[in-house]
Amino acid sequence: MKITDILKRDEYGLSFEVFPPKTDSRYDSVKTATEKIADLKPTFISVTYGAGGGTSQYTLDIAKNIRDRKNITSLAHLTCVSSDRETVKAKIEAMKKAGIENIMALRGDLTPELMESDPSEREYRYATELIEDIKSISSDFCIGGACYPEIHPESENQREDIKHLKEKVDAGAEFLTTQMFFDNNLFFNFLYKIREAGITVPVLPGIMPITNANQVDRAIKLSGSFMPQRFKSLVDRFGNDPDAMKQAGIAYATDQIIDLYANGIRNVHVYSMNKPDVAAAIRSNLSDIIGKAF
């Protein structure tokens, strides 16, 4: 099923993101974890691609397994900045052959090697170019894109960022998923601004449950996320107690999701970090909301 069809449902939905293994030895454990998350019956599961495409060989395997064995719609990520057009074309054809209907089209992270290289020598520089190529190869895919409520780290300002986001949507992105954020007001403000700019596709807010204190610095480094005082107080109080921090982090993420639902958002995407217990706890906290008509 295409993600855009799922997002048309008149009910509250919850989806999860998982990532493929980095090594062969981790494949079975990651497969088991993703299957347990699929058992929670999310609206769909997205499978990441990995920095520099390093774990790309497993993305399709995990996405196909989730769909075939668990009957859960899957969304396979595809990045382009570290690839040439022939490689990308082969990946797209493989996804099509495997029956994957949904692709998250991303530029991908700039590895140290790429940052030292001449940008003009790259075959891909922007996700928009990847979206255009997917469309040219097949019109059967439902294509998603990423967006940043707090501005892409490489953009000069939000106006420029939204301008490029509009280009991405005009190229064929049919829905968007946000980078993680910890203050819902940032998301609502962002949503208002992109609607003003003429971006009308569905936008899925991305929520990251922070279940240990070490994740905080990484989250800030990856996304530049603003940490509200309420969240900082939570980490300061419970960060040294793993069990308490896990419970508090799940509660904070759940509270964000409930607030989003209460303010008109139909579907929320959770970055599960391949943790079935965390995903299950959030799903349980929302058991009488998920699937209910609004």
Secondary structure, 3 states (H helix, E strand, C coil): CCHHHHCCCCECEEEEEECCCCCHHHHHHHHHHHHHHHCCCCCCEEECCCHHHCCHHHHHHHHHHHHHHHCCCEEEEEECCCCCHHHHHHHHHHHHHCCCCEEEEECCCCCHHHHHCCHHHCCCCCHHHHHHHHHHHCCCCEEEEEECCCCCCCCCCHHHHHHHHHHHHHHCCCEEEEEECCCHHHHHHHHHHHHHCCCCCCEEEEECCCCCCHHHHHHHHHHCCCCCHHHHHHHHHHCCCHHHHHHHHHHHHHHHHHHHHHCCCCEEEEECCCCHHHHHHHHHHCCCCCCCEC
